[in-house]
């Protein structure tokens, strides 16, 4: 008996396109919101991101005055983890690609 076996494998270009789309640097951006107190945002930055007091205050003021602050830049997987954790602390956070590199 002759058996014809067919295997379906994704094309190399599809795999490469996905890797390219996820590669590179990503930004964790905290947005201003009308809910959280400034002191609370400083506390969260210190606890979650390990910022010292002055760095946490500087980023909090950027959020307050400019409406956003990039608090971390790096690989996507770690950026997604920071976004998730900061959202669990009820901050408004987005993930965006860092196009500068």
Secondary structure, DSSP 8 states (H G I E B T S, - for coil): -----------HHHHHHHHHHH-S-EEEEEE--SSS-HHHHHHHHHHHH---HHHHHHHHHHHHHHSEEEEEEE-HHHHHHHHHHHHHTT-EEEEEE-TT-
